[in-house]
Amino acid sequence: MHPEILRDAAGDCPLCGMALVPVAGTGSADTDDNELRDLTLRLWIGIALSIPLVILAMSPMVGIQEPFGLLPRSRGWVEFVLGTPVVWWVGWSILRKFWLSLAHRALNMYSLIGLGVGLAYLFSLAAVLLPDLFPPEFREHDGAVGTYFEAAAVIVTLVILGDVLQARAMGQTSQAISELLQLAPNLAWRLREDGTEEQVALDSVMVGDRLRVKPGDKVPVDGSVIDGASRVDESMITGEPVPVAKTAGDRVTGATINGSGSLVMRAERVGSDTLLAKIVKMVGEAQRTRAPIQRLADIIAAYFVQVVVGIAVLTALVWWVAGPEPRLAYALLNAIAVLIIACPCAVGLATPISMTVAMGEGARSGILFRNAEAIERMRDIDTLVVDKTGTLTLGKPALTDFASTGMPEDVALALMAAVEQLSEHPIAHAVVEGAKARNLVLQTATEFEAVNGLGVLAKIASHKILVGSGDFLKKNGVDTQQWETQAEALRIQAKTVVFLGVDGTATAIAAVADPIKDSTPEAIAELKQSGLRIVMLTGDSRSTAAAVANQLGIDEALAEVLPEDKAGLVKRLQSEGRKVAMAGDGINDAPALAQADVGIAMGTGTDVAMESAGVTLIKGDLRGIARAAKLSRATMRNIRQNLVFAFGYNALGIPIAAGALYPALGILLSPIFAGAAMALSSVSVVTNALRLRRWSAT
């Protein structure tokens, strides 16, 4: 299936013949079930008609010359009646794909199947309708011309069997995502202005609505808690079985299950903007993508088809010139056997089924791959670059220390917070919250200006206020030397230091600490154990960065990095020959995520970061990176096994089908057995790919 092929209805890809995958979860379970039911019906009818066909064809070989009392010529007509529905109705999709491969000049597995089935059927049809046109060497001992309806019918039935197995595999893989989509509740309890409640359809919930989540109910949409306390089961999103405590200010995700407490929440993301909807969209789009190894397999298969057609023609010529009588019959049968056994059905299935299964299993474990290429690239990563704030830490910094000189602490803190309340930086938010905790009244700041990654400046009344790093104040003519000893002591404690300058004087110093996530130490240890080199990027000072790196055992810490420099640092590592993954969660991480070989976004971060990344960790837990790498390696190993199965069958089967064993052992491969071998290769590939469903994220 080629991702550039877009249609407004279900169907087959005109280039490769594979079923088109619905975009972004738009396909319904009913559509999938209908397709599978139709294929299954065709399969059973094919089996029902093929069995008597095989009996009729094989009876003379075991000494039964008139099976069911049928004379040879009558037997041909009965085989025609049984075989025609199988070829034209059961195998209609195969013939259609064969025609499309010729019309689009894109030879594929259906080209070989169509040639083989078509030759067998048309030869047999001519033998029944116009037997007198055939020379004596085509006739059997009783004078009848041999027919091969059973070969055409059995081949069609076996191909349909492969399609049924593929449809079942795809259905099982998408089942988890479909189940997630169905988990969203249909109704929500909305609070009116007067405090009363009304039950409304989920579609009518708007951003900003206040919603009550009752004990045991599902959270209707994404938002934040504004009142109440409870524990919420988020296992359907994160895979973690332990419910998470939620109080005012905490975020909640739609379709998660509330515990025994009652919550009032504010709706922030509704409809297609919810995390659940984005998961379904990302997985649906990812299933349409193609990994580099798949494109390579497609190129090989395209040339392979042409080579096989040449081998089939050569086989027919050799048997016609040098084979035993009836030469033309042997030439036709062996050429058909070559076409059928060499059909690269298994090659076509080898990569997409494994990739689809891997994406489904990743989603179950809280790992979303944006495309198949991200799965393949993840295997080769040897360096992981991580942003500190929000990735290694909770991203919720808090004010821990404050000191001033020349004015009371509360006055200095109020001035700092008055300016910082105009900034969106997490450190600014921590300062403002610290001031609010002291019940300080904040004045109005004017002429506000933010210098990205360094600090902010503004005016309050007639005072010029600067808030930021020591370098920022120094560049603006403010000397911070008197605070450096205290600042360094705070940095060694892994705290971020912010200075306050008032009218050219360094008046105060604040320290903000962002707690490290509980899962981070274990995640770093696990990543290092897997052989990854860990590099931390941060805008903090060298002392603060070194303290965090030493605490976590990080290999390298790059400090005082401006947001616009992150992508350049990733590029520098790549120029050294490293395969780099970048993990971040903010808007300023997006360029670096896009530059990296694999960008990894925290699901707890911004939408921009998620859109720029190849992998999203829904829970925002770095341990997911190690799991993603393990899944990538397992998937690529599975694909290589599939390709060995696929090409191995072809490499062994083509010489046998061409008659290589006949001179020494007198063994020829019937087209029926060639079809069985082809089907067996597809079954092997599908079965092996489905083993990924037993992959463990731990």
Salt bridges, closest charged atoms under 4 A:
ASP12 OD2 - ARG96 NH1 3.28
ASP12 OD1 - LYS97 NZ 3.97
ASP38 OD2 - ARG42 NE 2.99
GLU79 OE2 - ARG75 NE 3.89
GLU197 OE2 - ARG212 NE 2.44
GLU197 OE1 - LYS214 NZ 3.61
GLU198 OE2 - ARG190 NE 3.28
GLU198 OE1 - ARG192 NH2 3.68
ASP209 OD2 - ARG190 NH1 3.16
GLU234 OE2 - LYS246 NZ 3.01
GLU240 OE2 - LYS619 NZ 3.87
GLU268 OE1 - ARG251 NH1 3.07
ASP298 OD2 - ARG290 NH2 1.96
GLU325 OE2 - ARG327 NE 3.59
GLU361 OE2 - ARG364 NE 3.23
GLU373 OE2 - ARG377 NH2 3.06
ASP380 OD1 - ARG379 NE 3.22
ASP387 OD1 - LYS566 NZ 2.88
ASP401 OD1 - LYS495 NZ 2.77
GLU409 OE1 - ARG438 NH1 3.59
ASP410 OD1 - ARG438 NH1 3.10
GLU433 OE2 - HIS429 NE2 3.96
GLU433 OE2 - LYS436 NZ 3.94
GLU484 OE1 - ARG491 NH1 3.39
GLU488 OE1 - ARG491 NH1 3.34
ASP503 OD2 - HIS463 ND1 2.72
GLU522 OE1 - ARG623 NH1 3.21
GLU526 OE2 - LYS630 NZ 3.68
ASP540 OD2 - LYS388 NZ 3.06
ASP555 OD1 - LYS528 NZ 3.56
GLU556 OE1 - ARG533 NH2 3.13
GLU556 OE2 - ARG572 NH2 3.98
GLU560 OE1 - ARG542 NH1 2.94
GLU576 OE2 - ARG572 NE 3.68
ASP589 OD1 - LYS566 NZ 2.76
ASP607 OD1 - ARG269 NH2 3.16
ASP607 OD1 - LYS278 NZ 2.94
GLU611 OE1 - ARG370 NH2 3.59
ASP621 OD2 - ARG623 NH2 2.60
